[in-house]
Amino acid sequence: MASRAEPEDAGGRRDWRDVARDAADLALLGILLTLAAAPLLTAATAAGTASAAVHDWTRTGSWPSARATLRRFGRSVLPGVPVSLLALVVAGLLAADLAALATGRVPGGPPALVVTALVAAGLAGYAGLVVVEVGGNGGGRWRAAARSAARACLDAPTRWAALSGVAALAGLLAVLVTPVAVPILAGYTVAALHAVAARRSASAGPAGRRTAPAHPELP
C-alpha cells in the first residue's frame, strides 16, 4: 500500500492520482479484511487489525508494514474469538427478528419493525465506534475499547447517531451492490467510521481543535 506522506502540489491540494491511490488502498484493505474474516471466528480480529491500519494511515499518512500487520493479527486472534461469537449471535438474532417482523410471522407490525431497525442501527453504530477505538489501541484490547466507546456514545449522542448512519448506509449498500463489491465496501466502511469519529471528536474539542484520544500501542 502506498503512503500519503508525499509532497503535494504548489496549491497544497492532492490531485486525482492521490485520490485514486487512496481508493485502491482502501479497496485492497477491504478485500484482505474479508479474507481474514472468512473463518467467522476471526471476524473481530480482522476488523480490529484493519482498523489499526486505518488509524495509522490517518495519523501518519503511511500504512503499517505487512510484518507489523501480521504481528497485530496474530496476537489478537484469541482475544477476538469471543468478540466474534458475540457479534455473530447478536447479528443473527437481530436479523431473524427483523425478518420475522417484515414477513408478519410475529405480531407488532410496522411500528415494531421500525423500533427494531432503530435498535439494530444503534447497536451497529456502537459496534462501529468500538472498532474505531480498538484500532487506536493496536487492534486487540476489545474490553477497553468497548468501555471507551460506551462512554463516548453517552457523552456525544450525535456522534453515536452519525456512526449509526454510516453503519446503516454500509448495510444498505451491501445489500444493493453486487456481491463481489462487498469486500471493497468493507474497507471504505472502516475508513468512513474513522473519519466520522474523528470529525465528531474534533467538533467537540476546545476552540474546534482536534482532540483525538491517545491510544497506547499493545506491547
Buried (B, 14 or more C-beta within 10 A) or exposed (E): BEEBEEEEEEEEEBEEEBEEBBBBBBBBBBBBBBEBBEEEBBBBBBBBBBBBBBBBBBEEEBBBEEEBBEBBBEBBBEBBBEBBBEBBEBBEEBEEBBEBBEEEEBEBEEEBBEEBBEEBBBBBBBBBBBBBBBBBBBBBBBEBBBEBBBEBBEEBEEBBBBBBBBBBEBBEBBEEEEEEBBBBBBBBBBBBBBBBBBEBBEEBEEEEEEEBEEBEEBE
